Amino acid sequence: MGFNPFIDDFPVESADEWVGDQTLIEILRNSAGTRTNTYIVGPEGSGKTSLLRTAFTPEYRRKMAETRKKLIYFADLSNKSDGNDICEYLADRLKLSLNQLIRDRELLSEIHELTGEISAMPGQARFQNFMQVLHDNWGYMAVIIMDYFELFTMSNSVTQAHHDCLRSLIESGQIQCVVATNY
């Protein structure tokens, strides 16, 4: 029996819980494996968030971190409107995901030590520097699952510099994006 993980209070533990076309899960997972930026478009309530949470379960994200050096993490932008707030949130979510996904405690300790001074930087600089250090020093690529992406693109507080930051990280191969949006 399936459920909606966005509404229900318990997390998705398995892709078997998805009610719908299983090929959608494989398409999303393949896109994450091949560095393909992906977007999901649909009206509010159509199941975009459920699909993302089902495709990128904690178990799958851990496996990708360990075997493919891909840090897949969620960024729910539904309550973010300021550009710097968004960048700080993305950086904070990345750090949290590092702690959850990297099981090698020695490596994690090294990453935290090197990124310690980055933690004090403001939003956009912190986000960019985290990505660069993880990519250049340890070969990790971040796959950011951004839900409610329309709030990022439509916010008056998100400047061209914020868009340029994301674009440069994507073009450099340091991040990949999977976004869900209502339009």
CORDA-V326288 format. One record per run of one state. SS is the DSSP state (hx for helix, st for strand, lp for the rest). FROM is the first residue (numbers start at 1). TO is the last residue. If there is no record, write none. Layout:
ss;from;to
SS;FROM;TO
SS;FROM;TO
This chain:
ss;from;to
lp;1;14
hx;15;17
lp;18;21
hx;22;33
lp;34;37
st;38;41
lp;42;47
hx;48;55
lp;56;57
hx;58;68
lp;69;69
st;70;76
hx;77;79
lp;80;82
hx;83;101
lp;102;104
hx;105;115
lp;116;116
hx;117;120
lp;121;122
hx;123;138
lp;139;140
st;141;147
lp;148;148
hx;149;154
lp;155;159
hx;160;171
lp;172;174
st;175;181
lp;182;183
